[in-house]
Amino acid sequence: MATQKLNELALGYSVAIISAVSMLLLGVLGPLGIYSGMASMMQDGHMFFALSPLGVIFGIIEAGILGFLGGFLTAKLYNIFADK
């Protein structure tokens, strides 16, 4: 039985988009008092995220990059182990 491979770039881009949109939503909703606890945790866990317009933009960029790398490496490792 042949194993199917994951497309590394597709998974990387998908996770990057989801991560960036999530960070955008936290940056918009956090100052409004919605999910403020999660926004606070994001500020603690991400180097560039802050509840300011520039901080949200940098947080989106950071989340996109980290999401892409995580998704890409996950698919790459899956493909390596799926071949064995």
C-alpha positions, 0 to 999 in steps of 0.5 A: 500500500502506497502512503500519501505524502503531505505537501509541505508548502501547502501545510506551511502556508495554511498554518501561517494564514491561520496563525496570522488571522488568529493574531489579528483577531486577538489584536483587535478583540483584546483591547475591547475586553474580549479574550483579553486573558488570551491576548495577555498570554500572547504578549507574554509568549510572543516577542513582538506582539503588543496591543498597539497597532504596530505591535499587532502588525509585528505579531501577525508577521511573527505568527505567520513565520512561526506558523509556516515553519511549524507546518512545513517541518511537521509535513516534512517529518511526516513524509520522512516517517511515512516512507519507512 
